[in-house]
Amino acid sequence: MTIDIAKISELDRRSVLHPFTQLKDFATGKLGDPTIVETGKGIRIQDAAGKEFIDGFAGLYCVNVGYGRTEVAEAISRQAYRLAYYHSYAAHTTDELAILSDRLVKMAPGKMSKVFYGMSGSDANETQAKLVWYYNNLRGKPKKKKIISRDRGYHGCSIISGSMTGMSFYHDHMDLPFSQIVHTGVPHHYWGGHPGETEVEFSKRRAAELDELIQREGPETVGAFIGEPVLGTGGITPPPEGYWEAIQAVLRKHDVLLIADEVITGFGRTGSMFGSDRYGIEPDLITVAKGLTSAYFPLSGAIVGEKVYQVMEDAADRVGSFSHGYTYSGHPIGAAAANAVLDIVENEDLPGKADTVGSYFQAQLQAKFAQLPIVGEVRGVGLMGAIEFVADREKKTRFDPGLNVGARVSKAARDRGLIARAMPHGDILGFAPPLVITKAEVDELVSIAESAVRSVMDQLVHEGQKI
């Protein structure tokens, strides 16, 4: 099939409202034409003009099994031919849904009981908020409703999940955040640590700040704490040493539920099946999406722990039916896609590959970038990595935002055939390639990224910047 690029570009410009796009610049053509993505295989995609890119970000952290997996396409096709849709209301189900739910409950960290399904991480975190409120209402604690999130945490873009997200540009002009959501400090030692403060000391301080926040708000009003095991969009930042141990102690002290947002870290990305496994997190509720179907079909899940579910079941005779659900909750095609993806994840041991290849990836990032004069920190875990650029390494001075250093490096990488993401809240280049990436492909990715960084360094020198 030959695509008329000019026609599709015009149709798109006229009719698609693109997320996170400068609308006027796109409408007037200042941003150029849209990239029409046509095919993909392994870690690479190809646009309609025939240009190939290494997708160093797996779409949006999600195409973990890589592009072009025919076994997933075949599972989707089989289910669509057999039964394209039925709802899961009033105890209706399908075999794929029951099988998927059983394997998720068994593989998830902590003591899990049930899975509620949606279509995105945002709606799954909306569900988590409702579950927290429902749980505390049912156990006679109607004031215990506030949810604590963290600065630079990312939990979605809807009303409550967008409020949980701790980045102001998700709130600006959108009347967010809602007052039920309270934020605490970001767990990033590089920027938040005091001089001479170790990671463990920093973690204890962050936990003490959380304890003080809960005391200030009133423990009787705080229902849950939500956190990504590793910060994603907030900068791809692994937790400092001792962080999760210290945080969980505070939550237990105040009877506060822990929601582990595993939308990015679930199903292998950190080198463990879940980020919670890697960091010793024992959640009460778990949010999954992205890697659940490797983005071959929209599907998310709110995995409900035994402690929360038992309160819900015990109250059922008193309150009646569980009054929450979506038309597409437990969609049979999504369930079939998820089962096919999880078969690949388990059979090919993608968490193990993310650990082994991820260790090599982290070592290569350190070797190529850590000593460059404009690099403040190289960080990551498994197959998540970030390079943060600064104007002065010793003083930890940021570049003037007007220089757009992170965005320029991202563009330079793209011009060379590598998609890497310019992250918000700093000049940061982020990576999260498909978990099927090989060491040879890591070398290729890192080589292109190094060329991009050095080209921007040369530009900065030419512009008179001291580096």
Secondary structure as UniProt FT lines:
FT   HELIX           5..15
FT   TURN            19..20
FT   HELIX           23..27
FT   TURN            28..31
FT   STRAND          37..42
FT   STRAND          44..47
FT   TURN            48..49
FT   STRAND          52..55
FT   TURN            56..57
FT   HELIX           58..61
FT   TURN            64..65
FT   HELIX           70..82
FT   HELIX           89..91
FT   HELIX           95..107
FT   STRAND          112..118
FT   HELIX           121..138
FT   TURN            139..140
FT   TURN            142..143
FT   STRAND          146..150
FT   TURN            151..152
FT   HELIX           159..164
FT   HELIX           168..170
FT   TURN            171..175
FT   TURN            179..180
FT   STRAND          181..184
FT   HELIX           189..192
FT   TURN            195..196
FT   HELIX           199..217
FT   HELIX           219..221
FT   STRAND          222..227
FT   TURN            233..235
FT   TURN            241..242
FT   HELIX           243..253
FT   TURN            254..255
FT   STRAND          257..261
FT   TURN            263..270
FT   HELIX           275..279
FT   STRAND          285..288
FT   HELIX           290..292
FT   TURN            293..295
FT   STRAND          300..305
FT   HELIX           306..314
FT   HELIX           316..319
FT   TURN            327..330
FT   HELIX           332..347
FT   TURN            348..349
FT   HELIX           350..369
FT   TURN            370..371
FT   TURN            373..374
FT   STRAND          375..381
FT   TURN            382..383
FT   STRAND          384..389
FT   TURN            393..396
FT   HELIX           401..403
FT   HELIX           405..415
FT   TURN            416..417
FT   STRAND          418..419
FT   STRAND          421..423
FT   TURN            424..426
FT   STRAND          427..431
FT   TURN            435..436
FT   HELIX           439..462
FT   TURN            463..464
//
